[in-house]
């Protein structure tokens, strides 16, 4: 029997070390919360009789031993608390002892262990223990220690349950598990991957599991259908966070509009009064295109400028890039809302983190942008995060850009081409998602996906 001690920052990392080093047949003997993280004692080729005979200090405690330990720790508290509170402490102690004993016997890493309880039963037991241990948020160190042990147990069981559920799904529904694995490799977020997987037919074949998910992904990406023959035809304001490429994208759109409608029918407006040199950059593009650039610093000036330009076919408004927590963002909202018949387009960078893209969409939601433009496709290692955000918020795409050239590097949004690009980028990366990541993402939802 091989016994080893593992220490990690949290329970999930510690369990991953156990799986990586001792494999799926390892048995958890004990867990302990320390100042620098979590300690787990695990054994391979576990022999309970041998452990008891050797008398190791980390032998899994019996219910009686745990109850006695807790009774000694809680004795001073019971002496100074009324009978009702003492009864609740006894209840917490007993429940904790029972849960620890069950964990020692049944929470083996091996999902096929005969002592393993059902996921629902284990989750219910932990919930009962937590409720029973909630004696008083101001309890002293002894009760806090009990609560810390319970939290460690709950964390360990949550990791165990998600791993067991994912492994069960991988065995029972291998094709669906394969689809979720491929979605994860593409960079698709967990909630979106689950929703897409729910659209798969129940009896799909191996061939369908290979291609059908890409078709479902493509179908869920909304596009506006705008092309360069219809570009402009009104006032469009481009909004978004700093550095997503709004000004360069405006130059590309303006150049396309000039080619079709002439420079005299196109105008640019700079509403960026915060970034140094923003107006100069737009004016540079305007001179190259032969298009006049106007400045607007508030709602009144924007209305006046648009009144002068009402005869223009295409008017593009460049705005300041602001983060969602910028106090000036509300002022920008008020400026744009004061103008009727203005089309708002949110610019998103494909190379940004998925959470940053999602936050940008949420931050600019009060403006109710009608469409989005996805930029910097050429700089993104994966575009699954960007596609996930667009699907999650049902945001239709106008255009995509993949370079700095004006006006070449812009195209009308095409869902199928985006999915093909996502697959091509995946081929350049030889990375497989870790089973722990998959269990964390899909373990809790495995029953619903099965």
C-alpha positions as CSV (number, residue, x, y, z in Angstrom):
1,X,0.0,0.0,0.0
2,X,1.4,3.4,-1.0
3,X,0.5,6.3,1.1
4,X,1.4,9.9,0.3
5,X,0.7,13.4,1.5
6,X,-0.4,16.2,-0.9
7,X,-0.6,19.9,-0.2
8,X,-2.2,22.5,-2.5
9,X,-3.7,25.9,-2.4
10,X,-7.3,24.6,-2.5
11,X,-9.2,21.3,-2.6
12,X,-9.6,21.1,-6.4
13,X,-5.8,21.4,-7.0
14,X,-5.1,18.9,-4.3
15,X,-7.5,16.4,-5.8
16,X,-6.0,16.9,-9.2
17,X,-2.5,16.1,-7.7
18,X,-4.0,12.9,-6.3
19,X,-5.5,11.8,-9.6
20,X,-2.3,12.7,-11.6
21,X,0.1,10.9,-9.3
22,X,-1.9,7.9,-7.9
23,X,-4.6,7.5,-10.5
24,X,-8.3,6.7,-10.3
25,X,-7.9,3.9,-7.7
26,X,-6.5,6.2,-5.0
27,X,-8.5,6.4,-1.7
28,X,-8.7,9.6,0.4
29,X,-7.7,8.8,4.0
30,X,-7.9,12.3,5.5
31,X,-8.1,16.0,4.7
32,X,-7.0,19.0,6.8
33,X,-7.1,22.7,6.2
34,X,-3.7,24.4,7.0
35,X,-2.4,28.0,6.9
36,X,-0.9,27.5,3.4
37,X,-3.8,25.5,1.9
38,X,-5.3,22.0,2.0
39,X,-3.6,18.8,3.0
40,X,-4.8,15.4,1.7
41,X,-3.5,12.0,2.7
42,X,-4.2,9.4,0.0
43,X,-3.4,5.8,-0.5
44,X,-3.0,3.4,-3.4
45,X,-3.9,-0.3,-3.0
46,X,-5.8,0.7,0.1
47,X,-6.0,-2.0,2.9
48,X,-8.0,-0.9,5.9
49,X,-6.9,-3.8,8.0
50,X,-3.2,-3.0,7.3
51,X,-3.8,0.7,8.1
52,X,-5.4,-0.1,11.5
53,X,-2.7,-2.7,12.3
54,X,0.1,-0.1,11.6
55,X,-1.7,2.5,13.7
56,X,-1.0,5.4,11.4
57,X,-1.8,8.8,12.8
58,X,-3.9,9.7,9.8
59,X,-6.1,6.6,10.1
60,X,-9.7,7.6,9.2
61,X,-11.5,8.4,12.4
62,X,-14.6,6.5,13.5
63,X,-17.7,8.3,14.4
64,X,-17.1,7.7,18.1
65,X,-13.5,9.1,17.9
66,X,-14.6,12.1,16.0
67,X,-17.5,12.7,18.4
68,X,-15.2,12.4,21.4
69,X,-12.7,14.9,19.8
70,X,-15.4,17.4,19.1
71,X,-17.0,16.9,22.5
72,X,-13.7,17.8,24.2
73,X,-13.3,20.9,22.0
74,X,-16.8,22.1,22.6
75,X,-17.0,21.3,26.4
76,X,-16.3,24.9,27.5
77,X,-18.9,26.2,25.1
78,X,-21.6,23.9,26.3
79,X,-20.8,25.0,29.9
80,X,-21.5,28.7,29.1
81,X,-24.4,28.3,26.6
82,X,-28.0,27.6,27.3
83,X,-29.5,24.2,26.6
84,X,-30.9,25.1,23.2
85,X,-27.6,26.2,21.8
86,X,-25.8,23.2,23.3
87,X,-28.3,20.9,21.6
88,X,-27.6,22.5,18.2
89,X,-23.8,22.1,18.8
90,X,-24.3,18.4,19.6
91,X,-26.3,18.0,16.4
92,X,-23.6,19.7,14.4
93,X,-21.0,17.5,16.0
94,X,-22.8,14.3,15.3
95,X,-23.6,15.2,11.8
96,X,-20.0,16.1,11.1
97,X,-18.8,12.8,12.5
98,X,-21.1,10.9,10.4
99,X,-20.1,12.8,7.2
100,X,-16.4,12.4,7.9
101,X,-16.9,8.7,8.4
102,X,-18.8,8.4,5.1
103,X,-16.2,10.5,3.3
104,X,-13.4,8.3,4.6
105,X,-15.1,5.1,3.5
106,X,-16.9,6.2,0.3
107,X,-15.3,9.3,-1.2
108,X,-12.7,7.3,-3.1
109,X,-11.3,8.8,-6.3
110,X,-12.3,5.5,-8.0
111,X,-15.8,6.1,-9.4
112,X,-16.5,2.4,-9.2
113,X,-15.8,2.0,-5.5
114,X,-18.6,-0.3,-4.0
115,X,-19.0,2.0,-0.9
116,X,-19.7,5.1,-3.1
117,X,-23.0,6.7,-2.3
118,X,-25.1,8.4,-4.9
119,X,-24.3,12.0,-5.8
120,X,-27.6,13.2,-4.5
121,X,-27.2,11.4,-1.2
122,X,-23.7,12.8,-0.6
123,X,-24.8,16.3,-1.5
124,X,-27.8,16.0,0.8
125,X,-25.6,14.8,3.7
126,X,-23.2,17.7,3.3
127,X,-26.1,20.2,3.1
128,X,-27.5,18.8,6.4
129,X,-24.1,19.1,8.1
130,X,-23.7,22.7,7.0
131,X,-27.2,23.6,8.2
132,X,-26.6,21.9,11.5
133,X,-23.3,23.6,12.1
134,X,-24.6,27.1,11.6
135,X,-24.9,27.7,15.3
136,X,-23.8,31.3,15.6
137,X,-21.7,33.4,13.2
138,X,-19.9,34.8,16.3
139,X,-19.0,31.4,17.8
140,X,-15.5,31.0,19.2
141,X,-12.6,29.1,17.7
142,X,-13.8,25.6,18.5
143,X,-17.0,26.0,16.6
144,X,-15.2,27.9,13.8
145,X,-12.8,24.9,13.6
146,X,-15.8,22.6,13.1
147,X,-17.2,24.8,10.4
148,X,-13.8,24.9,8.6
149,X,-13.7,21.1,8.6
150,X,-17.2,21.0,7.2
151,X,-16.3,23.4,4.5
152,X,-13.2,21.3,3.6
153,X,-15.4,18.2,3.4
154,X,-18.0,20.0,1.3
155,X,-15.3,21.3,-1.1
156,X,-13.8,17.8,-1.4
157,X,-17.2,16.2,-2.1
158,X,-18.1,18.9,-4.7
159,X,-14.9,18.0,-6.6
160,X,-15.6,14.3,-6.2
161,X,-19.2,14.6,-7.3
162,X,-18.4,16.7,-10.4
163,X,-15.7,14.2,-11.3
164,X,-17.9,11.2,-10.8
165,X,-20.7,12.8,-12.8
166,X,-18.4,13.7,-15.7
167,X,-16.8,10.2,-15.7
168,X,-20.3,8.7,-15.7
169,X,-21.3,10.8,-18.7
170,X,-18.1,9.9,-20.5
171,X,-19.0,6.2,-20.1
172,X,-22.7,6.4,-20.8
173,X,-22.8,9.2,-23.5
174,X,-19.3,9.1,-25.1
175,X,-20.4,11.0,-28.2
176,X,-21.9,13.9,-26.2
177,X,-18.8,14.0,-24.0
178,X,-16.7,14.1,-27.1
179,X,-18.7,17.1,-28.4
180,X,-18.3,18.9,-25.1
181,X,-14.5,18.2,-25.2
182,X,-14.3,19.6,-28.7
183,X,-16.3,22.7,-27.8
184,X,-13.9,23.3,-24.9
185,X,-10.9,23.0,-27.3
186,X,-12.6,25.6,-29.6
187,X,-12.7,28.0,-26.6
188,X,-16.6,27.9,-26.3
189,X,-17.7,28.8,-22.8
190,X,-19.3,26.0,-20.7
191,X,-22.8,27.4,-20.5
192,X,-22.9,28.0,-24.3
193,X,-21.4,24.5,-25.0
194,X,-24.1,22.9,-22.8
195,X,-26.9,24.8,-24.6
196,X,-25.5,23.8,-28.0
197,X,-25.1,20.2,-26.9
198,X,-28.8,20.1,-25.9
199,X,-29.7,20.7,-29.6
200,X,-28.0,17.5,-30.7
201,X,-30.2,14.6,-31.6
202,X,-30.5,11.7,-29.1
203,X,-29.3,9.0,-31.4
204,X,-26.6,10.7,-33.3
205,X,-23.9,8.7,-35.0
206,X,-20.1,9.1,-34.7
207,X,-20.1,10.9,-38.1
208,X,-22.8,13.3,-36.9
209,X,-20.9,14.0,-33.7
210,X,-17.9,15.1,-35.8
211,X,-19.7,17.7,-38.0
212,X,-23.1,18.4,-36.6
213,X,-21.9,20.5,-33.6
214,X,-20.1,22.9,-36.0
215,X,-23.4,23.3,-37.9
216,X,-25.3,24.0,-34.7
217,X,-22.6,26.5,-33.7
218,X,-22.9,28.3,-37.0
219,X,-26.7,28.3,-36.8
220,X,-26.6,30.1,-33.4
221,X,-24.3,32.9,-34.6
222,X,-26.6,35.7,-35.7
223,X,-25.6,38.1,-38.6
224,X,-27.3,41.2,-39.8
225,X,-26.9,40.5,-43.5
226,X,-25.5,44.0,-44.2
227,X,-23.1,44.2,-47.1
228,X,-21.1,47.1,-48.6
229,X,-23.8,47.8,-51.1
230,X,-26.0,48.9,-48.2
231,X,-23.4,50.3,-45.9
232,X,-24.4,53.7,-44.5
233,X,-27.8,54.9,-45.5
234,X,-28.0,56.7,-42.2
235,X,-26.1,57.6,-39.1
236,X,-24.1,54.9,-37.4
237,X,-22.2,55.3,-34.1
238,X,-19.4,52.9,-33.2
239,X,-19.0,52.3,-29.5
240,X,-16.8,50.0,-27.4
241,X,-13.9,49.8,-24.9
242,X,-10.5,51.2,-25.5
243,X,-8.3,49.6,-28.1
244,X,-10.8,47.5,-30.0
245,X,-10.2,49.3,-33.3
246,X,-13.2,51.7,-33.6
247,X,-11.4,54.5,-35.5
248,X,-9.7,52.1,-38.0
249,X,-13.0,50.3,-38.6
250,X,-14.7,53.6,-39.2
251,X,-12.0,54.4,-41.8
252,X,-12.6,51.1,-43.5
253,X,-16.4,51.6,-43.6
254,X,-16.0,55.2,-44.8
255,X,-13.7,54.1,-47.6
256,X,-16.2,51.4,-48.8
257,X,-18.9,54.0,-48.7
258,X,-16.9,56.5,-50.7
259,X,-16.3,53.9,-53.4
260,X,-20.0,53.4,-53.8
261,X,-21.6,56.7,-53.1
262,X,-18.8,59.3,-53.5
263,X,-16.9,61.4,-51.0
264,X,-19.5,64.2,-51.1
265,X,-22.1,61.9,-49.7
266,X,-20.0,60.6,-46.7
267,X,-19.2,62.5,-43.5
268,X,-17.3,61.6,-40.3
269,X,-18.0,62.8,-36.8
270,X,-15.5,62.7,-33.9
271,X,-17.3,62.5,-30.5
272,X,-14.1,61.4,-28.7
273,X,-13.1,64.3,-26.5
274,X,-11.1,62.3,-24.0
275,X,-8.4,60.5,-25.9
276,X,-5.4,62.7,-26.9
277,X,-5.0,62.7,-30.7
278,X,-8.3,60.9,-31.4
279,X,-9.6,63.6,-33.6
280,X,-6.3,64.0,-35.4
281,X,-6.3,60.3,-36.4
282,X,-9.8,60.5,-37.8
283,X,-9.0,63.8,-39.6
284,X,-6.0,62.0,-41.2
285,X,-8.3,59.3,-42.6
286,X,-10.7,62.0,-43.7
287,X,-8.1,63.8,-45.7
288,X,-7.0,60.6,-47.4
289,X,-10.6,59.8,-48.4
290,X,-11.5,63.4,-49.2
291,X,-14.2,63.3,-46.5
292,X,-14.9,66.1,-44.1
293,X,-14.6,65.4,-40.3
294,X,-16.8,67.2,-37.8
295,X,-16.4,67.5,-34.0
296,X,-19.1,67.0,-31.4
297,X,-18.5,67.3,-27.7
298,X,-22.0,66.9,-26.2
299,X,-25.6,66.0,-27.1
300,X,-26.4,69.5,-28.4
301,X,-23.4,69.8,-30.6
302,X,-24.0,66.3,-32.0
303,X,-27.6,67.2,-32.8
304,X,-26.5,70.4,-34.6
305,X,-23.9,68.6,-36.6
306,X,-26.3,65.8,-37.6
307,X,-28.8,68.5,-38.7
308,X,-26.2,69.9,-41.1
309,X,-25.5,66.5,-42.4
310,X,-29.1,65.3,-42.9
311,X,-28.6,65.2,-46.7
312,X,-25.5,62.9,-46.5
313,X,-26.0,59.2,-47.4
314,X,-23.5,57.9,-44.9
315,X,-22.5,59.5,-41.5
316,X,-20.2,57.6,-39.2
317,X,-19.7,58.7,-35.5
318,X,-16.4,57.8,-33.7
319,X,-16.8,57.7,-29.9
320,X,-14.4,57.5,-27.0
321,X,-13.4,54.0,-25.8
322,X,-14.4,53.5,-22.2
323,X,-14.4,50.6,-19.8
324,X,-17.6,49.6,-18.2
325,X,-16.7,51.1,-14.8
326,X,-15.7,54.5,-16.3
327,X,-17.8,57.3,-14.8
328,X,-17.8,59.1,-18.1
329,X,-19.6,56.2,-19.8
330,X,-23.0,57.4,-18.7
331,X,-22.3,60.8,-20.2
332,X,-21.6,59.1,-23.5
333,X,-24.8,57.2,-23.2
334,X,-26.8,60.5,-22.6
335,X,-25.1,62.1,-25.7
336,X,-26.0,59.3,-28.0
337,X,-29.5,58.8,-26.6
338,X,-30.3,62.4,-27.3
339,X,-30.1,61.7,-31.1
340,X,-33.0,60.0,-32.9
341,X,-32.5,57.7,-35.9
342,X,-29.0,56.8,-34.7
343,X,-27.8,53.2,-35.2
344,X,-25.4,52.0,-32.5
345,X,-22.9,49.3,-33.3
346,X,-20.7,47.7,-30.6
347,X,-17.1,47.0,-31.6
348,X,-15.6,43.9,-30.0
349,X,-12.0,42.6,-30.2
350,X,-11.7,38.9,-30.9
351,X,-8.3,38.7,-29.2
352,X,-9.7,39.8,-25.9
353,X,-10.5,37.4,-23.0
354,X,-13.9,35.9,-23.1
355,X,-14.9,37.5,-19.8
356,X,-13.8,40.9,-21.1
357,X,-15.9,40.6,-24.2
358,X,-18.9,39.5,-22.1
359,X,-18.4,42.4,-19.7
360,X,-18.2,44.9,-22.6
361,X,-21.6,43.7,-24.0
362,X,-23.1,44.0,-20.6
363,X,-21.6,47.5,-20.0
364,X,-23.0,48.9,-23.2
365,X,-26.4,47.1,-23.0
366,X,-28.1,50.3,-21.8
367,X,-27.5,51.8,-25.2
368,X,-29.3,48.8,-26.8
369,X,-26.8,48.4,-29.7
370,X,-28.4,46.9,-32.7
371,X,-25.4,45.1,-34.0
372,X,-21.7,44.4,-33.4
373,X,-18.5,44.3,-35.3
374,X,-15.8,41.7,-34.5
375,X,-12.3,43.0,-35.0
376,X,-8.7,41.7,-34.8
377,X,-9.5,38.2,-36.0
378,X,-5.9,38.0,-37.2
379,X,-4.6,38.5,-33.6
380,X,-6.8,35.9,-31.9
381,X,-5.4,32.5,-30.9
382,X,-9.0,31.2,-30.5
383,X,-12.3,33.0,-31.2
384,X,-14.5,30.6,-29.2
385,X,-14.8,33.1,-26.3
386,X,-16.0,35.9,-28.7
387,X,-18.5,33.6,-30.4
388,X,-19.7,32.5,-27.0
389,X,-20.5,36.1,-25.9
390,X,-22.3,36.8,-29.2
391,X,-24.4,33.7,-28.9
392,X,-25.1,34.3,-25.2
393,X,-26.4,37.8,-25.8
394,X,-28.0,37.0,-29.2
395,X,-25.9,39.9,-30.7
396,X,-26.0,40.0,-34.5
397,X,-22.8,40.8,-36.4
398,X,-22.5,43.4,-39.1
399,X,-18.8,43.0,-40.1
400,X,-15.5,41.3,-39.2
401,X,-12.0,42.7,-39.6
402,X,-8.7,40.9,-39.8
403,X,-6.0,43.5,-40.3
404,X,-5.0,47.1,-40.5
405,X,-5.3,47.7,-44.2
406,X,-7.9,50.3,-45.2
407,X,-10.3,49.3,-46.8
408,X,-9.2,45.7,-47.6
409,X,-9.3,44.0,-44.2
410,X,-13.0,44.1,-43.6
411,X,-15.8,41.7,-44.6
412,X,-19.5,41.2,-44.1
413,X,-20.1,38.8,-41.2
414,X,-20.6,35.2,-42.3
415,X,-21.3,32.6,-39.6
416,X,-20.0,29.7,-41.6
417,X,-16.7,31.4,-42.3
418,X,-16.3,32.2,-38.6
419,X,-16.9,28.6,-37.6
420,X,-14.4,27.5,-40.2
421,X,-11.9,30.0,-38.9
422,X,-12.4,28.7,-35.3
423,X,-11.7,25.1,-36.6
424,X,-8.6,26.2,-38.4
425,X,-7.2,28.0,-35.4
426,X,-7.8,24.8,-33.4
427,X,-5.7,22.8,-35.8
428,X,-2.8,25.1,-35.0
429,X,-3.0,24.2,-31.3
430,X,-2.2,20.7,-30.1
431,X,-3.8,21.0,-26.6
432,X,-6.3,18.7,-24.9
433,X,-8.5,20.0,-22.1
434,X,-7.7,18.6,-18.7
435,X,-10.3,16.2,-17.3
436,X,-10.5,18.3,-14.1
437,X,-11.5,21.3,-16.2
438,X,-14.2,19.3,-18.0
439,X,-15.5,17.9,-14.8
440,X,-15.7,21.4,-13.3
441,X,-17.5,22.8,-16.4
442,X,-19.9,19.9,-17.1
443,X,-19.9,17.6,-14.1
444,X,-22.8,19.4,-12.3
445,X,-24.8,19.5,-15.5
446,X,-24.1,16.0,-16.6
447,X,-27.5,14.6,-15.6
448,X,-29.3,17.2,-17.7
449,X,-27.0,16.5,-20.7
450,X,-27.4,12.8,-20.6
